[in-house]
Amino acid sequence: MRLHRHLRVCLLLAASLFLTCQPAWATKRVALVIGNSSYQNVPLLPNPANDAAAIAATLKGAGFDVVDSKLNLAASDMRRALRDFADQARDADIALVYYAGHGIEIDGTNYLIPTDAKLERDTDIYDEAFSLDRVLLAIEPARQLRVVIVDACRNNPFADTMKRTVASRSISRGLARVEPTVSNTLIAFAAKAGLTALDGNSKNSPYATALVKYIAKPGLDLRRAFGFVRDDVLQATGNRQEPYVYGSLGGEDVALVPAPKTEEPTQAANPQSEIRRDYELALQLRNKAALNAFLTQHPDGYYADLAKLQLNQLEAEDARVAAIEKARQAEQQQARLTSQGAQRADREKAAADLKAAEDARIAAENAKQAAQEQAAEAERKRTDSETAMVAALSANKPAVENSVAGNPETAAPVQADKAPNLAALSPEPGQTDVAKTDADKADIAKSVQSELSRVGCFTGAIDGQWNAASQRSLALFNRHAGTKFDAKLASLDALDAIKLKPSRVCPLICEHGYKADGGQCVKITCAEGSFLNDDNECEKRRGKKPVAKRNTDERPLRADRPVRERREPTVDAPRRQATAKSGGGTGQIVCDQYLCRQVRSGCHLEYRGGGGPGGNTGNVEVCH
């Protein structure tokens, strides 16, 4: 009986010893990596096979239990690979699928395209391709984390030749936005929904290069790893490609590769670390409510200032969106008034409103850009300072441990001195830049001015004075080159970036009356009958409209008008004959309705009223 009890105790001790010796992070991790390059019916894609090989090597080096790498899969092979991987994910804690190749979005659903697909009609997509939902179904059994990485947002040649069986069916560029229905699932796209990704000029695409750099870093939270991937891709592509992640995880850090655990002496909780953790959580949410909640709990201090910068960035973005909408409405109002033939005053008011809205939009764009650059610069300095502090602690740790081990009495003073050393190692923002002499700064400014002049962004004097004109020139270069250098500072990074530009970057701007012709401004000459308007364009001169008016020069004066002849009666001839036959008398003549004759001798004319043609009484002959 006693022997039986001893055996049972030994078995329990052995079992407990076996369990305690297992690694704390011994989770099963499986991955399926697919790279489709050699398509049978469309041109070759060179990068997907290389990208898949690089990702597979990275995951194998990170200690994944299963990494199933497949290249150039036809439809049957791809179906078999997904079915086999679903069996492996059933007893795994973490399941990851990486796909590089062609993809397409039809009616809001994303599809991955095998190498033997033809896709002659849009309905062939259901038979010859695999929806993203099919991939999500394969990894759904994983217990802790499910990740799908899709590097398939390239320009799709199938969309141009595919016949539409239904005119209303949409086939768009890139892939569509997707929201996972299962918790603890992340879906990462190489480009934002509706946009295409770039293959780059090297062996691997910019997205795959960044993934290899960050995704397998031990202890790095997966959300932060994708954030670093986004930053690297934006920088590599000149802000033309922005990766995007859909889905959400919990509040704990989730890393594909756990950080190695090391035994460290127990230390009192650092309040600054707690504040930093709260700040990073609010930063991951990236909304005003989270940042305002953080500022309510921590209203002062270094991280409060960082939170305010992030909040300013979000508010600037909201103001930019509102200004864009207002400018759009003003433009529509002006177009409506013009089409309706509104009065000139209304049209001028609409034009003034549109100009004001456009100015407000430009100001909001500039404010948003400035806020974004300021917040990004503050985050960069914070990361640099934390990295420097960690490196310094790592370098000092062996000496501290040896001192404590050799003389236990000095342990307390060493711990007491650690806090001041940590404070000294944490630089304030702005103290991380290396101080330069005035002469060096002037030389750099002069070189930057010279390069800006070469690319057509600077027209002032190259004197090394980094004044307002020079700052505007660098800001103009940022706008047209897609860079984000601090315009207030002439830096070596900006100088190197400008030197990489082989030709003009900024458009040639000429004064009124001149136009750009090649690399110089030439005077605008308008044809005869045209003039140069305020828009620097030749406009045909309009002639004056004829106005009807009385022409007094051609009308004869009243004195020069011919006297209208009095219409003679029909018995004119007998009258003249009677007048001619009469002889003697007073020389006066009297007329009746028949004829005219001389007044007889001894008679005279007397007016009795009336008169005129028609025989009315007028002058009568009176004889005594």
JOWO-V514369 format. One record per residue. SS is DSSP state (~ for helix, > for strand, _ for the rest). OMEGA is omega in radians with two decimals (* if undefined). Layout:
ss omega
SS OMEGA
SS OMEGA
//
This chain:
ss omega
_ 3.13
~ 3.13
~ 3.12
~ 3.13
~ 3.13
~ 3.11
~ 3.14
~ 3.11
~ 3.14
~ 3.11
~ 3.11
~ 3.12
~ -3.14
~ 3.13
~ 3.12
~ 3.10
~ 3.13
~ -3.12
~ -3.11
~ -3.12
~ 3.13
_ 3.10
_ -3.10
_ -3.08
_ -3.06
_ 3.05
_ -3.14
_ -3.10
> -3.13
> -3.10
> 3.01
> -3.10
> -3.11
> 3.06
> -3.13
_ 3.13
_ -3.00
_ 3.07
_ -3.05
_ -3.01
_ 3.08
_ -3.10
_ -3.11
_ 2.98
_ -3.04
_ -2.96
~ -3.03
~ 3.13
~ 3.11
~ -3.14
~ 3.14
~ 3.11
~ -3.14
~ 3.13
~ 3.13
~ 3.11
~ 3.13
~ -3.13
~ 3.07
~ 3.09
~ 3.12
_ 3.07
_ 3.07
_ -3.11
_ -3.14
> 3.01
> -3.11
> -3.08
> -3.11
> 3.14
> 3.00
_ -3.09
_ 2.95
_ -3.05
~ -3.12
~ 3.12
~ -3.14
~ 3.10
~ 3.13
~ -3.14
~ 3.12
~ -3.14
~ 3.12
~ -3.12
~ 3.08
~ 3.08
~ 3.13
~ -3.11
~ -3.05
_ 3.13
_ -3.14
_ 3.06
_ -3.13
> 3.10
> -3.09
> 3.04
> 3.05
> 3.13
> 3.04
> -3.11
_ -3.14
_ 3.03
> -3.10
> 3.09
> 3.10
> 3.13
_ 3.05
_ 3.13
> -3.11
> -3.12
> 3.02
> -2.92
> 3.05
_ -3.04
_ -3.11
_ -3.12
_ 3.06
_ 3.08
_ 3.11
_ 3.09
> -3.12
~ 3.13
~ 3.10
~ -3.11
~ -3.11
~ -3.11
~ -2.96
~ -3.10
> -3.09
> 3.13
> 3.10
~ 3.09
~ 3.10
~ 3.10
~ 3.11
~ 3.11
~ -3.12
~ -3.09
~ -3.08
_ -3.11
_ -3.12
_ -2.96
_ -2.99
_ -2.98
> 3.08
> -3.07
> 3.03
> 3.13
> -3.05
> 3.05
> -3.05
_ -3.08
_ -3.11
_ 3.02
_ -3.00
_ -3.13
_ 3.14
~ -3.05
~ -3.10
~ -3.06
~ -3.06
_ 3.10
> 3.09
_ 3.05
_ 3.08
_ -3.04
_ -3.08
_ -3.11
_ -3.06
_ 3.03
> -2.98
> 3.13
_ 3.07
_ -3.14
_ -3.08
_ 3.07
_ -3.11
_ 3.10
_ -3.14
_ 3.10
_ 3.13
_ -3.12
_ -3.14
_ 3.10
> 3.09
> 3.06
> -3.07
> 3.08
> 3.10
_ 3.13
_ 3.12
_ -3.10
_ 3.13
_ -3.13
_ -3.09
_ 3.13
_ -3.12
_ 3.10
_ -3.13
_ -3.09
_ -3.10
_ -3.10
_ -3.12
_ 3.10
_ 3.11
~ -3.12
~ 3.13
~ 3.11
~ 3.13
~ 3.10
~ 3.13
~ -3.09
~ -2.95
~ -2.88
_ -3.10
_ 3.10
_ -3.11
_ 3.06
_ -3.11
_ 3.12
_ -3.03
~ 3.12
~ 3.09
~ 3.11
~ 3.09
~ 3.06
~ 3.08
~ 3.08
~ 3.12
~ -3.10
~ -3.12
~ -3.13
~ 3.09
~ -3.13
~ -3.10
~ -3.08
_ -3.14
_ 3.11
_ 3.12
_ -3.14
_ 3.14
_ 3.08
_ -3.09
> -3.12
> 3.11
> -3.10
> -3.10
> 3.08
_ -3.14
_ -3.08
_ 3.14
_ 3.06
_ -3.14
_ -3.12
_ 3.05
_ 3.12
_ -3.11
_ 3.08
_ 3.11
_ -3.11
_ 3.09
_ 3.13
_ 3.13
_ 3.10
_ -3.13
_ -3.13
_ 3.10
_ -3.13
_ 3.13
_ -3.13
~ -3.13
~ 3.11
~ 3.10
~ 3.11
~ 3.12
~ 3.14
~ 3.10
~ -3.14
~ -3.12
~ 3.07
~ 3.09
~ 3.14
~ 3.12
~ 3.12
~ 3.06
_ 2.98
_ -3.04
~ -3.13
~ -3.14
~ -3.14
~ 3.09
~ 3.08
~ 3.10
~ -3.14
~ 3.07
~ -3.13
~ -3.12
_ -3.01
_ -3.07
_ 3.05
_ -3.06
~ -3.11
~ 3.04
~ 3.09
~ 3.10
~ 3.12
~ 3.11
~ 3.09
~ 3.10
~ 3.12
~ 3.08
~ 3.13
~ 3.12
~ 3.12
~ 3.09
~ 3.11
~ 3.09
~ 3.12
~ 3.12
~ 3.14
~ 3.12
~ 3.14
~ 3.11
~ 3.13
~ 3.13
~ 3.10
~ 3.11
~ 3.12
~ 3.11
~ 3.11
~ 3.10
~ 3.12
~ 3.13
~ 3.12
~ 3.14
~ 3.13
~ 3.13
~ -3.14
~ -3.13
~ -3.13
_ -3.11
_ 3.14
_ -3.07
~ -3.13
~ 3.12
~ 3.13
~ 3.09
~ 3.09
~ 3.10
~ 3.10
~ 3.11
~ 3.10
~ 3.12
~ 3.12
~ 3.11
~ 3.13
~ 3.13
~ 3.08
~ 3.11
~ 3.11
~ 3.13
~ 3.11
~ 3.12
~ 3.08
~ -3.14
~ 3.13
~ 3.12
~ 3.12
~ 3.14
~ 3.14
~ 3.13
~ 3.12
~ 3.14
~ 3.13
~ 3.13
~ 3.12
~ 3.11
~ 3.11
~ 3.12
~ 3.14
~ 3.11
~ 3.14
~ 3.12
~ -3.12
~ 3.11
~ 3.09
~ 3.12
~ -3.14
~ 3.12
~ 3.13
~ 3.12
~ 3.11
~ 3.12
~ 3.13
~ -3.09
~ -3.03
~ -3.14
~ -3.13
~ 3.14
~ -3.13
~ 3.12
~ 3.14
~ 3.14
~ -3.14
~ -3.11
~ -3.09
_ -3.09
~ -3.10
~ -3.12
~ -3.08
~ -3.12
~ 3.09
~ 3.14
~ 3.12
~ 3.13
~ -3.13
~ -3.05
~ -3.10
~ 3.09
~ 3.13
~ 3.12
~ 3.13
~ -3.14
~ -3.12
~ -3.11
_ -3.06
_ 3.04
_ 3.07
_ 3.14
_ -3.14
_ -3.12
_ 3.13
_ 3.11
_ -3.11
_ 3.13
_ 3.08
_ 3.13
~ -3.14
~ 3.12
~ 3.13
~ 3.13
~ 3.12
~ 3.13
~ 3.14
~ -3.14
~ 3.12
~ 3.12
~ 3.10
~ -3.14
~ 3.13
~ 3.09
~ 3.08
~ -3.13
~ -3.13
_ 3.01
_ -3.12
_ -3.07
_ -3.12
_ -3.10
_ -3.13
_ 3.12
_ -3.04
_ -3.14
_ 3.09
_ -3.09
_ -3.06
_ -3.09
~ 3.13
~ 3.11
~ 3.12
~ 3.08
~ -3.14
~ 3.12
~ 3.07
~ 3.09
~ 3.08
~ 3.10
~ -3.08
~ -3.04
~ -3.14
~ 3.14
_ 3.11
_ -3.09
_ 3.12
_ 3.10
_ -3.08
_ -3.12
_ -3.05
_ 3.03
_ -3.02
_ 3.09
~ 3.10
~ 3.10
~ 3.14
~ 3.14
~ -3.13
~ -3.14
~ -3.14
~ -3.14
_ -3.12
_ -3.05
_ -3.04
_ -3.09
_ 3.10
_ -3.12
_ 3.12
_ -3.14
_ -3.13
_ -3.11
_ 3.11
_ 3.12
_ -3.09
_ 3.13
> 3.11
> -3.13
> 3.10
> -3.05
_ -3.14
_ -3.13
> 3.13
> 3.12
> -3.09
> 3.13
_ 3.11
_ -3.13
_ 3.12
_ 3.14
_ -3.10
_ 3.12
> 3.12
> -3.12
> -3.10
_ -3.09
_ 3.11
_ 3.12
_ 3.12
_ 3.11
> -3.11
> -3.10
> -3.11
_ -3.11
_ 3.10
_ -3.14
_ 3.12
_ 3.13
_ -3.13
_ -3.14
_ 3.11
_ -3.13
_ 3.12
_ -3.09
_ -3.07
_ -3.06
_ -3.13
_ 3.13
_ 3.08
_ -3.10
~ -3.12
~ -3.10
~ -3.11
_ 3.09
_ 3.14
_ -3.13
_ -3.11
_ 3.11
_ -3.11
_ -3.12
_ 3.07
_ -3.06
_ -3.11
_ -3.07
~ -3.10
~ 3.10
~ 3.13
~ -3.12
~ 3.14
~ 3.13
~ 3.14
~ -3.10
~ -3.10
~ -3.09
_ 3.12
_ -3.11
_ 3.14
_ -3.07
_ -3.09
_ 3.08
_ -3.10
> 3.09
> -3.08
> 2.98
_ -3.05
_ -3.12
_ -3.06
_ 3.09
> 3.13
> 3.09
> 3.06
_ -3.09
_ -3.11
_ -3.11
_ 3.11
> 3.09
> -3.12
> 3.11
> -3.07
> -3.09
_ -3.12
_ 3.14
_ -3.13
_ -3.11
_ -3.11
_ 3.13
_ 3.08
_ 3.09
_ -3.13
_ 3.08
_ 3.04
> 3.10
> -3.14
> 3.13
> -3.13
> 3.14
_ *
//
